[in-house]
Amino acid sequence: MTLLRRHPILTIGFAIALALTLFFAGRFVAQVVYWSDPARQEQEVQGWMTLRYVAKSWRLPPRELYEAAGLPGPVRGRPQTLEQLAEDQGIPLPQLIAEVESAIDRLIADRASEGAAAP
């Protein structure tokens, strides 16, 4: 007798667990490869990016970047691009980009000063 005939529920459960494991492992590997590319690190801030994308590119915690830039935190649903955030805030996109870049500089300077202060 085959395993499927003897234990159908266990076999199907195992197949589902295996499929989910492969799916999430594939996503993990894809993200590692994507963010390991030097071209993705410390990218120039552009309007099509979300603030989370900018934070990942600069290796900063997204919440800290939102706070440092003075922007409201992300809400559930689809993430907003910087263009959409600028429109919602009623400010020009170049001004928002300048504020985000300034926030990045402050966060990096804070990290450097914390690293220098630690013995």
Secondary structure, DSSP 8 states (H G I E B T S, - for coil): --HHHH-HHHHHHHHHHHHHHHHHHHHHHHHHHHHHSGGGTT----TTSBHHHHHHHTT--HHHHHHHHT-----SSS--BHHHHHHHHTS-HHHHHHHHHHHHHHHHHHHHHHHHH--
